[in-house]
Amino acid sequence: MKKLQIFLVASIIFALVACEPKINTPIGTKSLGTLGTDNKSLVYVALGTSISAGSQSYAIFPEATKYCFPNLLATQMGVSNFVQPDYAEPGLGLKYVLKGFTSAGLPILTMVKLDGAVNNANYAKPYNNLAVWGAVAYDLIDTSSFAERGRTRDNPYYVPVLRNPQLGASMVDQAIALNPNLITLEMGANDVLGFAKSGGAMSTTYVNGEAIPTPTAAMQQIIGGALMKLTKALPNTKIILFTVPNVIGVPFFNTVPWNALLIDAKTAALLNGAYAKAGFTFNAGANGFVAMSPKSPGGLRQLTAEDYLLLSVPQDSLKAGWGSMKPIPNQYVLDKLEAEVVAKAVTDYNAMINGLKSISNNIYIFDLDQMLNNAIKYGYAVPGGTKMSSKFISGEMFSLDGFHPTSRGQGAVANELIKYINLTFGADIPLVNIQSLPPNYVNP
């Protein structure tokens, strides 16, 4: 009888253990494969934009940079010296803060200015994380004054990150000075995002006064030139070049409904009369907003499911009547025609980027575009936890600005990059435990 009891207890324990969720986070040997053999002495440099810098909610602050994917990757690889700008609290830049929600459940956001300095500005070498918030492709090779660039572009991050031209006159020069074994190069997002997030009203490039994404031919010259300089100076360095993500699927473009113009029959009749020449039609209930659209007939457009009303649109202005008798200004809408420009630019950029692999056998392509598109379309499964999604705030993947990843979103990027490195270089780097990373940072 006693043996039977022991057997039953053991069986119950086995059953309970067997039912526990299995977390697919391999311990890993931290073997670097063909990347190198000595983890601690491996030198890793990140070149990139605010994605690599770890921006969240449009700003840079300590609890965000701590969990940027380059820092997570360095930790998982066992690198002993990965130095980033050490921002003092509360951080630097303009940060989105959630003030509440409208009666329709839409977020009410405001911005606060952060003026934190960098604690380690006197560090004697270039930082290992050389990513600059707001950087465009040309910043890789631009040797102009960091301070002047910051003033001209109203960007406070050039000086804190790049600091002193004696460390290197450009981002690429500073990377070369560190003689790294591994470089991740994530660049190009802002060359199209500037156009997209302004509703096609602004960009880093203009043709005949019209804002456009940076032309692909220019991108090829810039990024190709940067890669040739890097590979010539660092012939044995492995360079992982990222594709450019198509941002249109992120919450910034998909949170405020295009058809939230709720009207009664009397108002619908009034609007039908006002916009009869434009051919717009309105009915009692939900309707598409009316917005300025420079390339549409008459410069106006009634929004459809193919248009995007931006997260930056003032909610109080919508409540006061924007989108009906007073069209929504162009800078708050990415219409169908502008969205097509964005999609084509990203497609062309990534075809060009894949072609740059031919410059050197030490250039490898990590498809960040596909990774984020899959996460947006299908969600991102967190081992042992729930599935992250691109839904604003509750999805846990994107921060309050609607396009920068949260800490957990950065963990997802880090893990997909680690999987790529393990497969490409025969390494055995352990994955990040995403569940251990903080959820959304909402307020300072």
C-alpha positions as CSV (number, residue, x, y, z in Angstrom):
1,M,0.0,0.0,0.0
2,K,2.9,2.3,0.9
3,K,4.5,1.6,-2.5
4,L,1.2,2.4,-4.2
5,Q,1.0,5.7,-2.4
6,I,4.5,6.7,-3.3
7,F,3.8,5.7,-6.9
8,L,0.6,7.8,-7.0
9,V,2.4,10.9,-5.4
10,A,5.3,10.5,-8.0
11,S,2.8,10.2,-10.8
12,I,0.9,13.4,-9.6
13,I,4.2,15.4,-9.4
14,F,5.3,14.2,-12.8
15,A,1.9,15.2,-14.3
16,L,2.1,18.6,-12.7
17,V,5.6,19.2,-14.0
18,A,4.7,18.0,-17.4
19,C,1.8,20.5,-17.5
20,E,4.0,23.5,-16.6
21,P,4.5,25.9,-19.5
22,K,7.9,25.3,-21.2
23,I,9.8,28.5,-21.8
24,N,11.8,28.2,-25.0
25,T,14.8,30.3,-23.8
26,P,17.8,28.1,-24.3
27,I,20.6,28.5,-21.7
28,G,23.2,28.4,-24.5
29,T,26.9,28.0,-24.2
30,K,27.5,31.6,-25.3
31,S,29.8,30.1,-28.0
32,L,30.3,32.8,-30.7
33,G,31.0,30.4,-33.5
34,T,32.9,32.1,-36.3
35,L,32.4,35.5,-34.7
36,G,35.2,34.8,-32.3
37,T,36.2,32.6,-29.3
38,D,36.7,35.1,-26.5
39,N,33.4,36.6,-25.5
40,K,34.8,39.2,-23.0
41,S,37.3,40.7,-25.5
42,L,34.8,40.8,-28.4
43,V,34.3,44.4,-29.6
44,Y,30.8,45.1,-30.8
45,V,29.7,48.4,-32.3
46,A,26.1,49.5,-33.2
47,L,25.5,52.1,-35.9
48,G,22.0,53.2,-36.3
49,T,19.0,55.3,-35.6
50,S,16.7,55.7,-32.6
51,I,15.8,52.1,-32.9
52,S,19.3,51.0,-32.1
53,A,19.7,53.9,-29.6
54,G,16.7,52.5,-27.6
55,S,14.3,55.5,-27.9
56,Q,10.9,55.0,-26.4
57,S,7.9,57.4,-26.4
58,Y,10.0,59.7,-28.7
59,A,12.8,60.3,-26.2
60,I,15.9,58.8,-24.8
61,F,16.0,57.9,-21.1
62,P,18.0,55.5,-18.9
63,E,15.3,52.8,-18.5
64,A,14.9,52.7,-22.2
65,T,18.6,52.6,-23.4
66,K,19.2,49.8,-20.9
67,Y,17.0,47.5,-22.9
68,C,17.9,48.6,-26.4
69,F,18.6,45.6,-28.6
70,P,22.3,46.3,-29.0
71,N,22.8,46.3,-25.2
72,L,20.7,43.1,-24.9
73,L,22.7,41.4,-27.6
74,A,26.0,42.5,-26.0
75,T,24.8,41.1,-22.6
76,Q,23.7,37.8,-24.2
77,M,27.0,37.4,-26.0
78,G,29.0,37.9,-22.8
79,V,30.7,41.1,-24.0
80,S,32.4,42.7,-21.1
81,N,32.7,46.3,-22.4
82,F,29.7,47.7,-24.4
83,V,29.6,51.4,-23.6
84,Q,26.6,53.5,-24.3
85,P,25.8,57.2,-23.6
86,D,24.8,57.2,-19.9
87,Y,21.9,59.6,-19.8
88,A,21.1,61.1,-16.4
89,E,17.5,61.1,-15.3
90,P,15.0,62.0,-16.6
91,G,16.6,61.6,-20.0
92,L,16.8,63.9,-23.1
93,G,14.4,65.1,-25.7
94,L,10.6,65.5,-26.0
95,K,8.7,62.6,-24.4
96,Y,5.2,61.5,-25.0
97,V,3.1,61.2,-21.9
98,L,-0.3,59.6,-21.7
99,K,-2.9,62.0,-20.1
100,G,-5.9,59.8,-20.4
101,F,-8.4,58.7,-23.0
102,T,-11.3,60.3,-24.9
103,S,-14.9,59.0,-24.5
104,A,-14.2,57.1,-27.7
105,G,-11.2,55.3,-26.1
106,L,-8.6,57.2,-28.1
107,P,-5.4,58.3,-26.3
108,I,-4.8,61.8,-25.1
109,L,-1.1,62.5,-25.4
110,T,1.1,65.4,-24.5
111,M,4.8,66.0,-24.6
112,V,7.3,66.9,-21.8
113,K,10.8,68.3,-22.4
114,L,13.6,66.3,-20.8
115,D,17.0,68.0,-20.2
116,G,19.1,65.3,-18.7
117,A,22.9,65.4,-19.4
118,V,25.2,62.5,-20.3
119,N,27.1,61.2,-17.2
120,N,30.0,59.7,-19.2
121,A,30.6,62.4,-21.7
122,N,34.3,62.3,-20.9
123,Y,34.7,58.7,-21.9
124,A,38.1,58.5,-23.6
125,K,36.9,56.4,-26.6
126,P,33.9,56.4,-29.0
127,Y,30.9,54.7,-27.5
128,N,30.1,51.2,-28.7
129,N,26.5,52.3,-29.3
130,L,26.9,55.1,-31.9
131,A,23.2,55.1,-32.8
132,V,21.8,58.6,-33.1
133,W,18.1,59.5,-32.6
134,G,16.8,61.0,-35.9
135,A,19.9,60.0,-37.9
136,V,19.5,59.7,-41.6
137,A,21.7,57.6,-43.9
138,Y,24.0,60.5,-44.7
139,D,24.9,60.8,-41.0
140,L,27.0,57.7,-41.4
141,I,29.6,59.6,-43.5
142,D,28.8,63.2,-42.7
143,T,31.9,65.0,-41.3
144,S,30.3,68.3,-40.6
145,S,30.2,69.8,-37.1
146,F,28.1,67.7,-34.7
147,A,27.0,70.8,-32.8
148,E,26.0,72.7,-36.0
149,R,24.2,69.7,-37.3
150,G,22.2,69.5,-34.1
151,R,21.2,73.2,-34.3
152,T,20.3,73.0,-38.0
153,R,18.2,69.9,-37.6
154,D,16.9,70.8,-34.1
155,N,18.2,67.4,-32.9
156,P,19.8,67.4,-29.4
157,Y,21.4,64.0,-29.8
158,Y,24.4,64.4,-32.1
159,V,26.7,66.0,-29.5
160,P,25.8,63.6,-26.6
161,V,26.5,60.5,-28.8
162,L,29.4,61.6,-31.1
163,R,30.8,64.3,-28.8
164,N,34.3,65.1,-30.1
165,P,35.4,65.0,-33.8
166,Q,38.9,64.0,-32.5
167,L,37.3,60.6,-31.7
168,G,36.3,60.4,-35.4
169,A,34.8,62.9,-37.7
170,S,31.8,60.7,-38.6
171,M,29.8,57.8,-37.2
172,V,31.7,55.4,-39.5
173,D,35.1,56.9,-38.5
174,Q,34.3,56.5,-34.8
175,A,33.3,52.9,-35.4
176,I,36.6,52.2,-37.2
177,A,38.5,53.7,-34.3
178,L,37.2,50.9,-32.0
179,N,38.5,48.1,-34.3
180,P,35.3,46.0,-33.7
181,N,34.8,42.3,-34.5
182,L,31.1,42.8,-35.1
183,I,29.0,45.8,-36.3
184,T,25.3,46.0,-36.6
185,L,24.2,48.7,-39.1
186,E,20.6,49.8,-38.9
187,M,20.0,52.8,-41.1
188,G,17.5,54.3,-43.5
189,A,14.3,54.2,-41.5
190,N,14.3,58.0,-41.0
191,D,14.9,58.6,-44.7
192,V,11.3,57.5,-45.3
193,L,9.8,57.9,-41.8
194,G,10.2,61.7,-41.9
195,F,7.9,61.7,-44.9
196,A,5.5,59.2,-43.5
197,K,5.0,60.6,-40.0
198,S,4.4,64.1,-41.4
199,G,1.7,62.9,-43.8
200,G,4.0,63.5,-46.7
201,A,4.4,67.2,-45.8
202,M,8.1,67.0,-44.6
203,S,11.2,65.1,-45.4
204,T,15.0,65.2,-45.4
205,T,14.8,65.5,-49.2
206,Y,12.9,67.9,-51.5
207,V,12.5,68.0,-55.3
208,N,11.0,71.2,-56.7
209,G,9.8,72.0,-53.2
210,E,8.0,68.7,-52.8
211,A,8.9,66.5,-49.8
212,I,10.0,63.0,-50.8
213,P,11.8,60.0,-49.2
214,T,15.6,60.1,-49.8
215,P,16.1,58.8,-53.4
216,T,17.2,55.2,-53.6
217,A,20.2,56.1,-55.8
218,A,21.5,58.5,-53.1
219,M,20.9,55.9,-50.4
220,Q,23.0,53.4,-52.4
221,Q,25.8,55.8,-52.7
222,I,25.8,56.7,-49.0
223,I,25.3,53.3,-47.4
224,G,27.5,51.6,-50.1
225,G,30.2,54.2,-49.5
226,A,30.0,53.7,-45.7
227,L,30.3,49.9,-46.2
228,M,33.3,50.2,-48.5
229,K,35.1,52.4,-46.0
230,L,34.3,50.0,-43.2
231,T,35.3,46.9,-45.1
232,K,38.5,48.5,-46.3
233,A,39.6,49.6,-42.8
234,L,38.2,46.5,-41.1
235,P,38.6,43.6,-43.6
236,N,37.9,40.9,-40.9
237,T,35.0,42.6,-39.2
238,K,31.5,41.0,-39.6
239,I,28.9,43.6,-40.5
240,I,25.2,42.8,-40.1
241,L,23.3,45.2,-42.3
242,F,19.6,45.6,-41.5
243,T,16.8,46.1,-44.0
244,V,14.5,49.1,-43.5
245,P,11.1,48.4,-41.9
246,N,7.9,49.5,-43.5
247,V,6.4,51.5,-40.7
248,I,2.8,51.8,-42.0
249,G,1.7,48.8,-39.9
250,V,2.7,50.4,-36.6
251,P,0.2,52.0,-34.1
252,F,1.1,55.6,-35.2
253,F,-0.8,55.0,-38.4
254,N,-3.4,52.6,-37.2
255,T,-4.8,53.8,-33.8
256,V,-7.1,56.7,-34.8
257,P,-9.9,55.4,-37.0
258,W,-10.3,57.0,-40.4
259,N,-14.1,56.7,-40.2
260,A,-14.8,58.1,-36.8
261,L,-16.9,61.0,-38.1
262,L,-20.1,60.2,-36.3
263,I,-23.0,62.4,-37.6
264,D,-26.8,62.4,-37.7
265,A,-29.0,62.6,-40.8
266,K,-29.3,66.4,-40.7
267,T,-25.5,66.9,-40.5
268,A,-25.1,64.3,-43.3
269,A,-27.4,66.2,-45.6
270,L,-25.5,69.5,-44.8
271,L,-22.2,67.9,-45.7
272,N,-23.5,66.2,-48.8
273,G,-24.5,69.7,-50.0
274,A,-21.2,71.3,-49.0
275,Y,-19.1,68.6,-50.8
276,A,-21.3,67.8,-53.7
277,K,-18.8,69.1,-56.3
278,A,-16.1,66.9,-54.7
279,G,-18.3,63.8,-55.0
280,F,-18.2,63.0,-51.3
281,T,-21.1,61.2,-49.7
282,F,-22.2,61.1,-46.1
283,N,-24.8,59.1,-44.2
284,A,-26.1,59.1,-40.6
285,G,-23.6,57.1,-38.5
286,A,-19.8,56.6,-39.1
287,N,-18.2,58.3,-42.1
288,G,-14.7,58.9,-43.4
289,F,-13.2,62.2,-42.4
290,V,-12.5,64.9,-44.9
291,A,-8.8,65.9,-45.2
292,M,-6.5,68.0,-47.2
293,S,-4.7,65.9,-49.8
294,P,-2.4,67.9,-52.2
295,K,-2.4,65.3,-54.9
296,S,-6.1,64.5,-54.8
297,P,-8.6,66.3,-57.1
298,G,-9.4,69.7,-55.6
299,G,-6.8,69.1,-52.9
300,L,-9.3,67.3,-50.7
301,R,-10.0,63.7,-49.9
302,Q,-12.7,61.8,-48.0
303,L,-10.8,59.1,-46.1
304,T,-11.2,55.4,-46.8
305,A,-9.7,52.3,-45.3
306,E,-6.7,52.9,-47.6
307,D,-5.8,56.1,-45.8
308,Y,-4.2,56.6,-42.4
309,L,-5.1,59.2,-39.8
310,L,-2.0,59.8,-37.7
311,L,-1.7,59.4,-33.9
312,S,-0.4,63.0,-33.8
313,V,-3.8,64.5,-34.9
314,P,-5.1,66.7,-32.0
315,Q,-8.0,64.9,-30.4
316,D,-9.6,68.2,-29.2
317,S,-9.6,69.5,-32.8
318,L,-11.4,66.4,-34.1
319,K,-13.9,66.9,-31.3
320,A,-14.3,70.5,-32.3
321,G,-15.1,69.6,-35.9
322,W,-12.0,68.9,-37.8
323,G,-12.8,66.4,-40.6
324,S,-16.2,67.7,-41.5
325,M,-16.8,71.3,-42.6
326,K,-13.1,72.0,-41.8
327,P,-10.8,69.5,-43.5
328,I,-8.0,67.9,-41.4
329,P,-4.6,69.4,-42.3
330,N,-2.4,67.4,-44.6
331,Q,0.3,66.8,-42.0
332,Y,-2.0,64.6,-39.9
333,V,-3.0,62.2,-42.7
334,L,-1.0,59.8,-44.8
335,D,-3.4,59.3,-47.7
336,K,-3.4,56.4,-50.1
337,L,-1.2,58.1,-52.6
338,E,1.4,59.0,-50.0
339,A,1.3,55.5,-48.5
340,E,2.1,54.1,-51.9
341,V,5.2,56.4,-52.0
342,V,6.3,55.0,-48.6
343,A,5.8,51.4,-49.6
344,K,7.7,51.8,-52.9
345,A,10.6,53.6,-51.1
346,V,10.9,50.8,-48.6
347,T,10.8,48.1,-51.3
348,D,13.4,49.9,-53.3
349,Y,15.7,50.5,-50.3
350,N,15.6,46.9,-49.3
351,A,16.4,45.6,-52.8
352,M,19.3,48.0,-52.8
353,I,20.4,46.9,-49.4
354,N,20.4,43.2,-50.4
355,G,22.5,44.1,-53.3
356,L,25.2,45.7,-51.1
357,K,26.0,42.3,-49.7
358,S,28.3,41.8,-52.8
359,I,30.7,44.5,-51.5
360,S,32.3,42.0,-49.1
361,N,32.0,38.4,-47.9
362,N,31.8,39.8,-44.4
363,I,28.5,41.7,-45.0
364,Y,25.3,39.9,-43.9
365,I,21.7,40.9,-44.2
366,F,19.3,40.8,-41.2
367,D,15.7,41.3,-42.5
368,L,14.3,43.6,-39.9
369,D,11.5,44.6,-42.3
370,Q,10.2,41.0,-42.5
371,M,10.6,40.5,-38.8
372,L,8.5,43.5,-37.9
373,N,5.9,42.8,-40.6
374,N,5.4,39.3,-39.3
375,A,5.1,40.6,-35.8
376,I,2.5,43.2,-36.8
377,K,0.6,40.7,-38.9
378,Y,0.6,37.7,-36.7
379,G,1.7,39.0,-33.3
380,Y,4.9,38.0,-31.5
381,A,4.8,35.0,-29.2
382,V,6.6,35.4,-26.0
383,P,7.8,32.1,-24.7
384,G,6.1,31.3,-21.4
385,G,3.9,34.3,-21.8
386,T,1.3,36.0,-23.9
387,K,1.5,37.2,-27.5
388,M,2.6,40.8,-28.1
389,S,0.8,42.7,-30.8
390,S,0.9,46.1,-32.6
391,K,-2.2,47.3,-30.7
392,F,-1.4,50.7,-29.1
393,I,-0.4,50.4,-25.4
394,S,-2.1,47.0,-24.7
395,G,-0.1,45.2,-27.4
396,E,3.1,45.8,-25.4
397,M,5.3,45.9,-28.5
398,F,5.3,49.7,-29.3
399,S,5.8,52.6,-27.0
400,L,3.7,55.8,-26.7
401,D,5.0,57.4,-29.8
402,G,3.5,54.6,-31.8
403,F,6.6,53.5,-33.7
404,H,9.5,52.9,-31.4
405,P,9.6,49.5,-29.7
406,T,9.0,49.1,-26.0
407,S,11.6,47.2,-23.9
408,R,9.8,44.0,-24.7
409,G,9.7,45.0,-28.4
410,Q,13.4,45.5,-28.3
411,G,13.7,42.1,-26.7
412,A,11.9,40.6,-29.7
413,V,14.3,42.3,-32.1
414,A,17.3,41.1,-30.0
415,N,16.0,37.5,-30.0
416,E,15.4,37.4,-33.8
417,L,18.9,38.9,-34.3
418,I,20.4,36.3,-32.0
419,K,18.6,33.5,-33.9
420,Y,20.1,34.9,-37.1
421,I,23.6,35.1,-35.6
422,N,23.4,31.6,-34.2
423,L,22.3,30.2,-37.6
424,T,24.7,32.3,-39.7
425,F,27.9,32.0,-37.6
426,G,27.3,28.6,-35.9
427,A,27.0,30.4,-32.5
428,D,25.1,29.4,-29.4
429,I,24.0,32.7,-27.9
430,P,21.1,32.4,-25.4
431,L,17.9,34.2,-26.1
432,V,16.7,37.1,-24.0
433,N,13.9,36.3,-21.5
434,I,11.4,38.8,-22.7
435,Q,9.1,38.2,-19.7
436,S,11.8,39.6,-17.5
437,L,11.8,43.0,-19.4
438,P,9.7,45.9,-18.2
439,P,6.3,46.5,-19.9
440,N,5.4,49.9,-21.4
441,Y,6.8,53.0,-19.8
442,V,3.9,55.4,-19.7
443,N,4.8,58.5,-17.7
444,P,8.1,59.9,-16.4
